[in-house]
């Protein structure tokens, strides 16, 4: 384990240990980000439960990986089955579009599973998310095209991500957690972690494996052969497609994209503009 990886491990373990709470729920897709939080939490002495979501008509690979993670460490697994009934989807989307001012396509579709998951947690729960780790590694399409070639560009991407780019989902998840009397934690949204990785190039952070410095920090996860990054609403999860089609059929049946439906909801006054 190199020096950067050791610092990452120390930071995540210290963050979770400092919470000094008896039990945490880690929301995970079975990906490397949230999986490292499971190991860090166990090392910190936390009582950990693992939660993951999937549409109620299938089990996604993410969901299966999360269950495998829980089984590997002999942890309580809390499955969340997301409704695929069109009316239920539309009612829920309208609710959080209105209450939390969610408008962008990616935000609408990413919020759906969390909006279903949070109310199922007990009041007073501590909910830990692996979100925002991607900002440290520059794995978006735009990032890979424009920012990976030099260290300066890579670090520019990271700076813009954490200091300049708006992240409405953060505000939504925090407000949602507050509404359900849940304490929301996001260890990867961290100035300390930002500084730990501030002298790396893209290759140093991501080779030979994607997110290498994070993977190297937690070798206990190697036997699980954790897959590379996929956005939570995409891939075989089907979340974006299912939510988008339900909204499009009800609110913009002639539209070509779910964006038409989300815009129509606002235009028709179903939520405040």
C-alpha positions in Angstrom: 0.0 0.0 0.0 1.5 3.3 -1.0 1.5 6.5 1.1 -1.6 8.0 -0.6 -3.6 4.8 -0.2 -2.7 4.6 3.5 -3.8 8.2 4.0 -7.1 7.5 2.3 -7.7 4.4 4.5 -6.8 6.4 7.6 -9.1 9.2 6.6 -12.1 7.1 5.9 -11.6 4.9 9.0 -11.1 8.0 11.2 -14.2 9.7 9.7 -16.5 6.8 10.5 -14.9 6.1 13.9 -15.3 9.8 14.9 -19.1 9.5 14.4 -19.2 7.5 17.7 -22.6 6.0 16.9 -23.7 2.4 17.6 -25.0 1.5 14.1 -24.8 2.8 10.6 -26.5 1.9 7.4 -24.3 2.0 4.3 -26.1 2.5 1.0 -24.2 0.6 -1.6 -24.3 -0.6 -5.2 -21.5 -3.0 -4.4 -19.1 -0.7 -6.2 -15.7 0.2 -4.8 -16.6 3.5 -3.2 -19.3 2.3 -0.9 -17.6 -1.1 -0.4 -14.5 0.7 1.0 -16.8 2.4 3.5 -18.0 -1.0 4.7 -14.4 -2.1 5.5 -13.5 1.3 7.0 -16.6 1.2 9.2 -15.8 -2.3 10.5 -12.2 -1.4 11.2 -13.5 1.7 13.1 -15.6 -0.7 15.3 -19.0 0.3 13.9 -22.0 -2.0 13.8 -22.8 -2.0 10.0 -25.9 -2.8 8.0 -25.8 -2.8 4.2 -28.7 -1.5 2.1 -29.1 -1.6 -1.7 -32.0 -1.0 -4.1 -33.3 -2.7 -7.3 -36.4 -2.4 -9.3 -39.1 -4.7 -8.1 -39.2 -6.7 -11.3 -35.5 -7.7 -11.5 -32.3 -8.0 -9.5 -29.6 -5.7 -11.0 -26.0 -6.7 -11.0 -25.4 -3.8 -8.5 -27.9 -5.2 -6.1 -26.4 -8.7 -6.4 -23.0 -7.2 -5.8 -24.2 -5.4 -2.7 -25.7 -8.6 -1.3 -22.5 -10.4 -2.0 -20.6 -7.7 -0.1 -22.9 -8.1 2.9 -22.6 -11.9 2.8 -18.8 -11.7 2.5 -18.5 -9.7 5.7 -21.5 -11.4 7.4 -23.5 -8.2 7.7 -27.2 -7.5 7.9 -28.6 -6.8 4.4 -31.5 -4.5 3.9 -33.0 -4.8 0.3 -35.1 -2.1 -1.1 -37.4 -2.9 -4.0 -38.3 0.1 -6.1 -41.9 0.2 -7.5 -42.2 -0.2 -11.3 -45.9 0.6 -11.3 -46.2 3.7 -13.5 -48.7 5.5 -11.3 -46.5 5.0 -8.2 -43.5 6.3 -10.1 -45.2 9.4 -11.3 -46.7 10.2 -8.0 -43.3 9.9 -6.3 -41.5 11.9 -8.9 -44.0 14.7 -8.8 -43.7 14.7 -5.0 -40.0 15.2 -4.9 -39.8 17.4 -7.9 -42.1 19.8 -6.1 -40.8 19.5 -2.5 -37.1 19.6 -3.4 -37.1 21.6 -6.6 -35.6 18.7 -8.6 -35.5 19.5 -12.3 -32.5 18.1 -14.3 -33.0 14.7 -15.9 -30.1 13.1 -14.1 -31.2 14.5 -10.8 -34.8 13.4 -11.2 -33.7 9.8 -12.0 -31.0 9.6 -9.4 -33.2 10.8 -6.6 -35.9 8.2 -7.3 -34.3 5.2 -5.5 -33.1 7.3 -2.6 -36.6 8.8 -2.2 -38.0 5.3 -1.9 -35.1 4.0 0.3 -34.9 6.7 3.0 -38.5 6.4 4.4 -37.9 2.7 5.0 -35.1 3.5 7.4 -35.8 3.8 11.1 -36.0 7.3 12.5 -32.7 8.3 14.0 -30.7 6.1 11.5 -27.3 7.2 10.3 -27.2 6.8 6.5 -23.8 6.7 4.9 -23.4 7.2 1.2 -20.5 6.6 -1.2 -21.6 9.3 -3.5 -19.1 12.0 -4.8 -16.1 9.7 -4.9 -16.2 10.0 -8.7 -15.2 13.6 -8.3 -11.8 12.6 -7.0 -11.2 10.3 -10.0 -12.4 12.1 -13.1 -14.4 9.3 -14.7 -17.2 11.2 -16.3 -17.4 11.3 -20.1 -16.4 15.0 -20.2 -13.6 14.4 -17.7 -12.1 11.5 -19.6 -12.1 13.5 -22.9 -10.8 16.8 -21.6 -9.1 16.4 -18.3 -7.1 13.2 -18.0 -4.1 13.9 -20.2 -2.0 16.0 -17.7 -1.8 16.3 -13.9 -2.8 20.0 -14.1 -5.9 19.2 -16.1 -6.8 16.4 -13.8 -6.5 18.5 -10.7 -8.4 21.3 -12.4 -11.3 18.9 -12.9 -11.2 17.9 -9.3 -11.1 21.6 -8.2 -14.1 22.5 -10.4 -16.0 19.5 -9.2 -15.7 20.2 -5.5 -15.5 24.0 -5.5 -17.4 25.3 -8.5 -19.8 22.8 -10.0 -23.3 22.9 -8.5 -24.5 19.6 -6.9 -28.2 20.0 -6.3 -28.5 16.3 -5.4 -26.5 16.9 -2.3 -29.0 19.5 -1.1 -31.9 17.2 -1.9 -30.5 14.2 0.0 -29.7 16.3 3.0 -33.1 17.9 3.1 -34.8 14.5 2.5 -32.8 12.9 5.3 -33.8 15.8 7.6 -37.5 15.2 6.7 -37.3 11.6 7.8 -35.2 12.3 10.9 -32.2 10.5 9.4 -28.6 11.7 9.7 -26.9 11.7 6.3 -23.1 11.2 5.9 -21.1 11.6 2.7 -17.4 10.8 3.6 -16.1 11.4 0.0 -17.3 15.0 0.0 -14.1 16.0 1.8 -11.5 18.7 1.7 -9.1 16.4 3.5 -9.5 13.7 0.9 -9.2 16.3 -1.8 -5.9 17.4 -0.4 -4.6 13.8 0.0 -5.0 13.3 -3.7 -4.0 16.8 -4.8 -0.6 15.8 -6.2 -1.6 12.8 -8.2 -2.0 12.5 -12.0 -5.0 10.7 -13.5 -2.9 7.7 -14.3 -1.5 7.5 -10.7 -5.1 7.6 -9.3 -6.6 5.2 -11.8 -4.0 2.7 -13.0 -3.6 -0.3 -13.3 -7.1 -0.5 -12.0 -9.8 2.2 -12.1 -9.6 4.1 -8.7 -6.4 2.2 -8.0 -5.4 4.3 -4.9 -8.8 3.6 -3.3 -8.7 -0.1 -4.2 -5.1 -0.4 -2.9 -6.2 1.1 0.4 -8.6 -1.8 1.0 -7.1 -5.0 -0.2 -9.7 -6.9 1.8 -12.0 -6.2 -1.1 -9.8 -7.9 -3.8 -11.6 -11.3 -3.5 -14.9 -9.7 -4.5 -13.5 -8.6 -7.8 -15.5 -5.4 -7.7 -16.5 -4.0 -11.1 -15.7 -0.6 -12.5 -17.9 2.5 -12.0 -21.4 2.8 -13.4 -23.8 5.6 -12.6 -26.4 4.3 -10.2 -29.4 5.0 -12.4 -27.8 3.6 -15.5 -26.5 0.1 -16.5 -28.7 -2.8 -16.0 -30.4 -1.2 -13.0 -33.0 0.1 -15.5 -33.9 3.0 -13.2 -33.5 5.9 -15.6 -35.3 4.1 -18.4 -38.2 2.9 -16.1 -38.7 6.3 -14.5 -38.3 8.2 -17.8 -40.8 6.0 -19.7 -43.4 6.3 -16.9 -43.2 10.0 -16.8 -43.1 10.4 -20.6 -46.2 8.2 -21.1 -48.2 10.3 -18.7 -47.0 13.8 -19.2 -45.5 14.1 -22.7 -46.7 11.1 -24.7 -45.6 12.7 -28.0 -42.2 13.6 -26.6 -39.0 12.0 -27.7 -37.2 12.2 -24.3 -38.1 12.1 -20.6 -36.8 15.7 -20.5 -40.0 16.6 -22.3 -42.0 15.1 -19.4 -40.1 16.8 -16.7 -40.4 20.1 -18.5 -44.1 19.5 -19.0 -44.6 18.9 -15.3 -43.2 22.4 -14.6 -45.0 24.1 -17.5 -48.4 22.7 -16.5 -48.0 24.0 -13.0 -47.9 20.5 -11.4 -44.9 21.8 -9.4 -43.8 25.3 -8.7 -41.6 26.8 -11.5 
